[in-house]
Amino acid sequence: MADPANDFSQFGISVMEKDKLVGEVVRFMLFKTHQNSGCPVKREELTQLVTKTYHQRNLPAYVINEAKNKLSSIFGYEMRELQRILPSSKSNARFSQSNVADSKSYILVSQLEPQVYEKYVVDVNAAHLSGFTFVIISIVYLAGGKITEEVLWSQMRRMGLSEDEGKHPVLGNIKQTLELLVLQRYLQKDKVNGPEGTTIYYELAERALDEPINKKIKEYVAQVVLWKSNMQVLWLCLVGP
């Protein structure tokens, strides 16, 4: 029996119409990813490209799946689905089926070998943002995946980054750069009301918890811990017991 999500004949539209829809989704993913600095594209936005003209029930899923194949075979991108997670303070809240569907989004991830990607694709002018992202995610990771805004800024000030700095020579407005990590879903921001007032927390979001990135963070943290351990041993050898 044919899979409804992959059986094109059920939709009653021409191959030309189908190809046009797939092309629209591919262009939208590429354009939005570039325009919005890599922020995830909501599934709802892609679905609307189809449903504005066609109303067949399974057509959006079919078109999105075809777009994934095109992006992989032609452009070398994996169109990876992310499922938005709730902050820990709201982890017991119930999601309806519609909310679950609305929370899905997609990002584009290069399928090139790392060395090839770094040599031919990586924009050296954007390398500073990648470094900032990795350091901030690592700080939150070392804090157990969740950190107060106050403590995070305290750590950032130790690196010479102030929340009042609007024109950093490399990162520009530091607050806006940090907020970009929230929009890109590396972090999520949560306000928690308590007896002493409102506390803002930053937590790792689904993109930072994605296995490839999470693995790199763990490797980086392990290297730092090993380096510090070696320095301590070297210091004891130099100064003696």
Summary of the structure (lengths in Angstrom):
residues: 241
radius of gyration: 22.1
end to end distance: 75.3
largest distance: 82.1
contacts: 622
relative contact order: 0.10
helix: 58%
strand: 15%
